Amino acid sequence: MGDRNHCARERPSSVGDDVTVEFDADGPRGRDDERAAETILLGSNCHVPCGYDDDDDRDAGDDAEEPGGGGASRPGGGRRALCPPALCVRGRSSSWEEGAQRDAEKPKGCPGLGLFYAFLAAAIFSIISLLVKTIQGVHAIEISAIRCFFQMLFVLPLLIYHKTGFLGPRDKRIYLVLRGFIGSNAMILLFYAVQQMQLADATVIMFSNPVFTSLLAWIFLKERCTIWDCVFTAFTLTGVILIARPPFLFGDHVRGIEGNYTNHIKGTIAAFSGAIAAAFTMVVLRKMGKSVHYYLSVWYYAVIGLIECIITVSVLGEWKAPSCGRDRWIMILIAVLGIAGQSFLTKALQIEKAGPVALMRTVDLVLAFTFQFIFFNREPTLWSLGGALCVVLSTSGVALRKWCSSSRTS
């Protein structure tokens, strides 16, 4: 019993990592019946003193009051209170300050960068339509096949790098196939419309797809449809009619069209069908959501589009090489620009909301009219300008309404 009460200084024992517990128990010395002094020292990663340890004067006073070294002190200074790492507020506050300082030093995102990406995408898509218009003697389906081929070569290494696989989730494959089939048809119809009618008119009609997206989302995705959606749809159809100028409304002698009226009607039908196909593509992408990687969606688009184009061109017997080397390089440039345009548009939607991005896409229409006047020396008619105004108002209204509703919910 006496040995237990008059034990010598215990050896330090380690507890965990970088934690040392030291006991110093002194029994009664001689005749004095003093209380045994016990000191627990806990050293850890918490290097900031807690409690009253910051006051050196108080430490010195406490040491002076200890009777003849009766109290044990930690080597190198005064006593320290028990400070577990998880409860060390001062040590944690310093880490908070360092984290705030690091956040302040991080470079902030450039304002308007998403809109700049959207502008680049619109400009690139306008240039693609211009290049398609300049190619002579090559069917639109063959141009689409070349674009799909190079796009497939570009996406293949990205799929391998991201380890997404080539088929996608089992429950999403039907939507991926639909996305590839409908999306490639929209591209083919756009190229065909550009070849058959004026560049600006085909671009305006294709630009009307956001309005049809709202209607199709109401039908298939049960999204809300308001009276404004009906008004915007009426404006869009009015714009398409002003551009098409059917004979039963405008008479047999229609001015301001390219070629004969039959080709103009073919181009109008192709552009209108392409707009609806693009709207269906957006609905399918919404249905898939973010569970499918973007590159996998583009992969299906390129592969299915290439297969479809090869079969169709072979059946029609329209497969032939371009007559000059310039057209061959233009077809390759169309494929490369198509990849760049989709990349910029994707980056824009990742940074900016969909409403401002859709509004920035109106630059596509301005560039289409500009290119038509500069490169083909064709002035737009009042009917074309009126139809373009109706389509721009409707699509801008859809974009603004979506933007405002998303801002209120967020």
C-alpha positions as CSV (number, residue, x, y, z in Angstrom):
1,M,0.0,0.0,0.0
2,G,2.8,2.4,0.9
3,D,4.6,1.6,-2.2
4,R,1.6,2.4,-4.2
5,N,1.1,5.7,-2.5
6,H,4.7,6.7,-2.7
7,C,5.3,5.7,-6.3
8,A,8.1,7.4,-8.3
9,R,7.6,9.3,-11.4
10,E,5.9,7.2,-14.0
11,R,7.5,6.7,-17.4
12,P,5.8,8.6,-20.2
13,S,3.4,6.4,-22.1
14,S,2.4,7.1,-25.6
15,V,-1.3,7.4,-26.5
16,G,-2.0,7.6,-30.2
17,D,0.1,9.6,-32.5
18,D,2.1,12.5,-31.1
19,V,0.3,12.3,-27.8
20,T,2.2,11.9,-24.5
21,V,0.5,11.5,-21.1
22,E,2.8,12.1,-18.1
23,F,1.8,11.4,-14.5
24,D,3.6,13.0,-11.5
25,A,2.1,11.9,-8.2
26,D,3.9,12.8,-5.0
27,G,2.7,11.4,-1.7
28,P,3.2,13.1,1.8
29,R,6.7,14.2,2.3
30,G,7.9,13.7,5.9
31,R,5.4,15.0,8.4
32,D,3.5,17.2,6.0
33,D,0.2,15.9,4.9
34,E,0.0,17.8,1.6
35,R,-2.4,16.9,-1.1
36,A,-0.7,14.9,-3.9
37,A,0.0,17.0,-6.9
38,E,-1.0,15.4,-10.1
39,T,-0.2,16.9,-13.5
40,I,-1.5,15.6,-16.8
41,L,0.4,16.8,-19.8
42,L,-1.1,16.1,-23.1
43,G,1.0,17.0,-26.1
44,S,-0.5,16.8,-29.5
45,N,-0.6,18.5,-32.8
46,C,-2.3,21.5,-31.1
47,H,0.6,23.9,-30.8
48,V,-1.4,26.9,-29.8
49,P,-1.8,27.4,-26.0
50,C,-5.3,27.3,-24.6
51,G,-6.9,29.0,-21.7
52,Y,-4.5,31.1,-19.6
53,D,-1.4,29.7,-21.2
54,D,-1.0,32.9,-23.3
55,D,-0.3,35.0,-20.2
56,D,3.3,34.6,-19.3
57,D,3.0,36.7,-16.2
58,R,0.3,34.4,-14.8
59,D,2.5,31.4,-15.6
60,A,5.4,33.0,-13.7
61,G,3.1,33.8,-10.7
62,D,1.9,30.2,-10.5
63,D,5.4,28.9,-10.6
64,A,6.4,31.2,-7.8
65,E,3.6,30.1,-5.6
66,E,4.6,26.4,-5.9
67,P,6.3,25.3,-2.7
68,G,9.9,24.4,-3.3
69,G,9.2,22.6,-6.5
70,G,6.4,20.7,-4.9
71,G,4.3,21.2,-8.0
72,A,5.6,19.7,-11.2
73,S,6.0,21.8,-14.2
74,R,6.4,21.0,-17.9
75,P,9.9,21.4,-19.2
76,G,10.2,24.7,-21.0
77,G,7.5,26.8,-19.3
78,G,4.3,26.9,-17.4
79,R,1.5,24.5,-17.2
80,R,-0.9,23.8,-20.0
81,A,-4.5,22.9,-19.8
82,L,-5.8,19.7,-21.3
83,C,-6.3,20.5,-25.0
84,P,-7.5,17.6,-27.2
85,P,-6.9,18.2,-30.9
86,A,-10.6,18.0,-31.7
87,L,-11.5,20.7,-29.1
88,C,-8.6,23.1,-29.8
89,V,-10.6,26.1,-31.0
90,R,-7.6,28.4,-31.3
91,G,-5.7,26.0,-33.5
92,R,-8.7,25.5,-35.6
93,S,-9.3,29.2,-36.0
94,S,-5.9,29.6,-37.4
95,S,-6.6,27.0,-40.0
96,W,-9.9,28.8,-40.7
97,E,-8.0,32.0,-41.3
98,E,-5.5,30.2,-43.6
99,G,-8.4,28.6,-45.6
100,A,-10.1,32.0,-46.0
101,Q,-6.8,33.5,-47.1
102,R,-6.4,30.7,-49.7
103,D,-9.9,31.2,-50.9
104,A,-9.2,35.0,-51.3
105,E,-6.1,34.3,-53.2
106,K,-7.9,32.0,-55.7
107,P,-8.5,33.7,-59.1
108,K,-12.2,34.5,-59.6
109,G,-14.0,33.4,-62.7
110,C,-14.1,35.9,-65.5
111,P,-17.6,37.5,-65.6
112,G,-19.3,37.0,-69.0
113,L,-17.1,34.0,-69.9
114,G,-20.1,31.8,-70.5
115,L,-21.7,34.3,-72.8
116,F,-18.4,34.6,-74.7
117,Y,-18.4,30.9,-75.2
118,A,-22.0,31.1,-76.4
119,F,-21.0,33.8,-78.9
120,L,-18.2,31.7,-80.2
121,A,-20.5,28.7,-80.6
122,A,-23.1,30.9,-82.6
123,A,-20.3,32.3,-84.8
124,I,-18.9,28.8,-85.5
125,F,-22.3,27.4,-86.4
126,S,-22.9,30.3,-88.8
127,I,-19.6,29.6,-90.5
128,I,-20.5,25.9,-90.8
129,S,-23.8,26.9,-92.6
130,L,-21.8,29.2,-94.9
131,L,-19.3,26.5,-95.8
132,V,-22.1,24.0,-96.5
133,K,-23.6,26.6,-98.8
134,T,-20.4,27.1,-100.8
135,I,-19.9,23.4,-101.5
136,Q,-21.1,22.5,-105.0
137,G,-22.1,19.0,-106.3
138,V,-22.0,17.2,-103.0
139,H,-25.2,16.0,-101.3
140,A,-26.0,17.2,-97.8
141,I,-26.1,13.6,-96.5
142,E,-22.5,13.0,-97.7
143,I,-21.3,16.2,-95.9
144,S,-23.1,15.0,-92.8
145,A,-21.3,11.6,-93.1
146,I,-17.9,13.3,-93.2
147,R,-18.7,15.4,-90.2
148,C,-19.9,12.3,-88.2
149,F,-16.8,10.4,-89.1
150,F,-14.4,13.0,-87.8
151,Q,-16.5,13.6,-84.8
152,M,-16.4,9.9,-84.0
153,L,-12.6,10.0,-84.2
154,F,-12.4,12.9,-81.9
155,V,-14.8,11.4,-79.2
156,L,-13.2,7.9,-79.2
157,P,-10.1,8.8,-77.2
158,L,-12.1,10.9,-74.8
159,L,-14.4,7.9,-74.0
160,I,-11.3,5.8,-73.3
161,Y,-9.8,8.5,-71.1
162,H,-12.9,9.0,-69.0
163,K,-13.7,5.3,-68.9
164,T,-17.3,5.7,-69.7
165,G,-17.7,2.7,-72.0
166,F,-19.2,2.7,-75.4
167,L,-22.8,1.5,-74.7
168,G,-23.8,3.5,-71.6
169,P,-26.2,2.5,-68.8
170,R,-28.5,-0.3,-69.7
171,D,-31.7,1.7,-68.9
172,K,-30.5,4.7,-70.9
173,R,-29.5,3.0,-74.1
174,I,-32.8,3.5,-75.8
175,Y,-32.6,7.2,-75.2
176,L,-29.1,7.3,-76.5
177,V,-30.1,5.6,-79.7
178,L,-33.0,8.1,-80.1
179,R,-30.7,11.0,-79.4
180,G,-28.3,9.7,-82.0
181,F,-30.9,9.0,-84.7
182,I,-33.0,12.2,-84.2
183,G,-30.0,14.5,-83.7
184,S,-28.2,13.3,-86.8
185,N,-31.4,13.7,-88.8
186,A,-31.7,17.3,-87.6
187,M,-28.2,18.0,-88.9
188,I,-28.9,16.4,-92.3
189,L,-32.1,18.4,-92.7
190,L,-30.3,21.6,-91.8
191,F,-27.6,21.0,-94.4
192,Y,-30.2,20.1,-97.0
193,A,-32.2,23.2,-96.3
194,V,-29.1,25.5,-96.6
195,Q,-28.4,24.0,-100.0
196,Q,-32.0,24.4,-101.3
197,M,-32.9,27.9,-100.0
198,Q,-31.3,31.2,-98.9
199,L,-28.9,30.9,-96.0
200,A,-30.7,33.3,-93.7
201,D,-34.1,31.9,-94.3
202,A,-33.0,28.3,-93.5
203,T,-31.1,29.6,-90.3
204,V,-34.2,31.5,-89.1
205,I,-36.5,28.5,-89.4
206,M,-34.0,26.2,-87.7
207,F,-33.6,28.7,-84.9
208,S,-37.3,28.2,-83.9
209,N,-36.6,24.9,-82.2
210,P,-36.7,26.3,-78.6
211,V,-40.4,27.0,-79.0
212,F,-41.2,23.5,-80.1
213,T,-39.0,22.2,-77.3
214,S,-41.4,23.7,-74.8
215,L,-44.4,22.2,-76.4
216,L,-42.8,18.7,-76.7
217,A,-41.7,18.9,-73.1
218,W,-45.3,19.6,-72.1
219,I,-46.5,16.6,-74.1
220,F,-43.8,14.0,-73.2
221,L,-42.3,15.2,-70.0
222,K,-45.4,16.7,-68.4
223,E,-43.7,20.0,-67.9
224,R,-45.9,23.1,-67.4
225,C,-47.2,24.8,-70.4
226,T,-48.5,28.4,-70.1
227,I,-50.5,30.7,-72.3
228,W,-47.2,32.4,-73.2
229,D,-45.9,29.2,-74.8
230,C,-49.0,29.2,-77.1
231,V,-48.4,32.9,-78.0
232,F,-44.7,32.2,-78.8
233,T,-45.7,29.2,-80.9
234,A,-48.1,31.3,-82.9
235,F,-45.4,33.9,-83.4
236,T,-43.0,31.2,-84.6
237,L,-45.5,29.7,-87.1
238,T,-46.2,33.2,-88.4
239,G,-42.5,33.8,-89.0
240,V,-42.2,30.5,-90.8
241,I,-45.1,31.4,-93.1
242,L,-43.6,34.8,-93.9
243,I,-40.4,33.1,-94.9
244,A,-42.0,30.2,-96.9
245,R,-44.6,32.5,-98.6
246,P,-46.9,29.8,-99.8
247,P,-48.6,30.6,-103.2
248,F,-52.2,30.4,-101.8
249,L,-51.3,33.4,-99.5
250,F,-48.7,35.4,-101.5
251,G,-49.7,34.5,-105.1
252,D,-47.8,32.6,-107.8
253,H,-45.1,35.2,-108.3
254,V,-42.9,35.2,-105.2
255,R,-39.9,37.4,-105.2
256,G,-36.7,37.3,-103.2
257,I,-36.2,33.5,-103.3
258,E,-33.2,31.5,-104.4
259,G,-33.7,29.3,-107.5
260,N,-37.2,28.1,-108.3
261,Y,-40.0,28.0,-105.8
262,T,-40.0,24.2,-105.6
263,N,-36.5,24.1,-104.1
264,H,-37.6,26.9,-101.8
265,I,-40.5,24.9,-100.5
266,K,-38.2,21.8,-100.1
267,G,-35.8,23.8,-98.1
268,T,-38.6,25.3,-95.9
269,I,-40.0,21.8,-95.2
270,A,-36.5,20.5,-94.4
271,A,-35.7,23.4,-92.1
272,F,-39.0,23.1,-90.3
273,S,-38.6,19.4,-89.9
274,G,-35.0,19.9,-88.7
275,A,-36.3,22.4,-86.0
276,I,-38.8,19.9,-84.7
277,A,-36.1,17.1,-84.8
278,A,-33.8,19.4,-82.8
279,A,-36.6,20.0,-80.3
280,F,-37.1,16.2,-79.9
281,T,-33.4,15.9,-79.3
282,M,-33.5,18.4,-76.5
283,V,-36.5,16.5,-74.9
284,V,-34.5,13.2,-75.1
285,L,-31.5,14.8,-73.4
286,R,-33.7,16.2,-70.7
287,K,-35.2,12.7,-70.1
288,M,-31.7,11.2,-69.8
289,G,-30.6,13.9,-67.4
290,K,-27.0,14.1,-66.1
291,S,-26.7,10.4,-65.5
292,V,-25.2,9.9,-69.0
293,H,-21.8,11.4,-69.8
294,Y,-21.8,14.1,-72.5
295,Y,-19.2,12.4,-74.6
296,L,-21.2,9.2,-74.7
297,S,-24.2,11.1,-76.1
298,V,-22.0,12.7,-78.8
299,W,-20.6,9.2,-79.5
300,Y,-24.0,7.8,-80.3
301,Y,-24.8,10.9,-82.4
302,A,-21.7,10.4,-84.5
303,V,-21.9,6.6,-84.9
304,I,-25.6,6.3,-85.7
305,G,-25.4,9.4,-87.9
306,L,-22.5,7.9,-89.9
307,I,-24.3,4.6,-90.3
308,E,-27.5,6.3,-91.4
309,C,-25.7,8.6,-93.8
310,I,-23.7,5.8,-95.5
311,I,-26.8,3.7,-96.0
312,T,-28.9,6.6,-97.3
313,V,-26.2,7.9,-99.7
314,S,-25.7,4.3,-101.0
315,V,-29.4,3.8,-101.6
316,L,-29.7,7.2,-103.4
317,G,-26.5,6.6,-105.4
318,E,-25.3,10.1,-104.4
319,W,-21.9,9.0,-103.0
320,K,-19.1,10.8,-104.9
321,A,-15.9,12.6,-104.1
322,P,-15.8,16.4,-104.3
323,S,-14.7,17.7,-107.7
324,C,-11.9,20.0,-106.4
325,G,-9.5,19.9,-103.6
326,R,-10.9,23.0,-102.0
327,D,-14.3,21.4,-101.3
328,R,-12.5,18.4,-99.7
329,W,-10.7,20.7,-97.3
330,I,-14.0,22.6,-96.6
331,M,-15.7,19.3,-95.7
332,I,-12.9,18.5,-93.2
333,L,-13.1,22.0,-91.8
334,I,-16.9,21.6,-91.3
335,A,-16.2,18.5,-89.2
336,V,-13.6,20.2,-87.1
337,L,-15.7,23.4,-86.6
338,G,-18.6,21.2,-85.6
339,I,-16.6,19.7,-82.8
340,A,-15.4,23.1,-81.7
341,G,-18.9,24.6,-81.8
342,Q,-20.4,21.8,-79.6
343,S,-17.5,22.1,-77.2
344,F,-18.0,25.9,-76.7
345,L,-21.8,25.5,-76.4
346,T,-21.3,22.8,-73.7
347,K,-18.8,25.0,-71.8
348,A,-21.3,28.0,-72.0
349,L,-24.1,25.9,-70.6
350,Q,-21.8,24.7,-67.8
351,I,-20.9,28.3,-66.7
352,E,-24.0,30.3,-67.6
353,K,-27.7,29.7,-67.4
354,A,-29.6,28.4,-70.4
355,G,-31.6,31.6,-70.8
356,P,-28.7,34.0,-71.5
357,V,-27.0,31.4,-73.7
358,A,-30.2,31.0,-75.8
359,L,-30.4,34.8,-76.2
360,M,-26.8,34.9,-77.3
361,R,-27.6,32.4,-80.0
362,T,-29.5,35.1,-81.8
363,V,-26.1,36.3,-83.0
364,D,-26.4,33.3,-85.4
365,L,-29.3,35.0,-87.2
366,V,-27.4,38.3,-87.5
367,L,-24.4,36.5,-88.9
368,A,-26.5,34.5,-91.4
369,F,-28.0,37.7,-92.9
370,T,-24.6,39.3,-93.0
371,F,-22.9,36.3,-94.7
372,Q,-25.8,36.1,-97.2
373,F,-25.3,39.7,-98.2
374,I,-21.5,39.7,-98.3
375,F,-20.7,36.3,-99.9
376,F,-23.8,35.8,-102.1
377,N,-24.9,39.4,-102.8
378,R,-28.5,38.7,-101.8
379,E,-30.4,41.4,-99.8
380,P,-33.0,40.1,-97.4
381,T,-36.6,40.9,-98.4
382,L,-39.1,42.5,-96.0
383,W,-40.9,39.2,-95.7
384,S,-37.7,37.5,-94.6
385,L,-36.9,40.2,-92.1
386,G,-40.5,40.1,-90.7
387,G,-40.3,36.3,-90.3
388,A,-37.0,36.6,-88.6
389,L,-38.3,39.2,-86.2
390,C,-41.3,37.0,-85.3
391,V,-39.0,34.0,-84.7
392,V,-36.5,36.0,-82.7
393,L,-39.2,37.5,-80.5
394,S,-40.7,34.1,-79.8
395,T,-37.4,32.3,-79.0
396,S,-36.2,35.3,-76.9
397,G,-39.5,35.2,-75.0
398,V,-39.1,31.5,-74.2
399,A,-35.5,32.1,-73.1
400,L,-36.4,35.1,-70.9
401,R,-39.4,33.2,-69.3
402,K,-37.2,30.2,-68.5
403,W,-34.5,32.5,-67.1
404,C,-36.9,34.4,-64.8
405,S,-38.5,31.2,-63.5
406,S,-35.2,29.5,-62.8
407,S,-34.0,32.7,-61.0
408,R,-37.1,32.8,-58.8
409,T,-36.7,29.1,-57.8
410,S,-33.0,29.4,-57.1
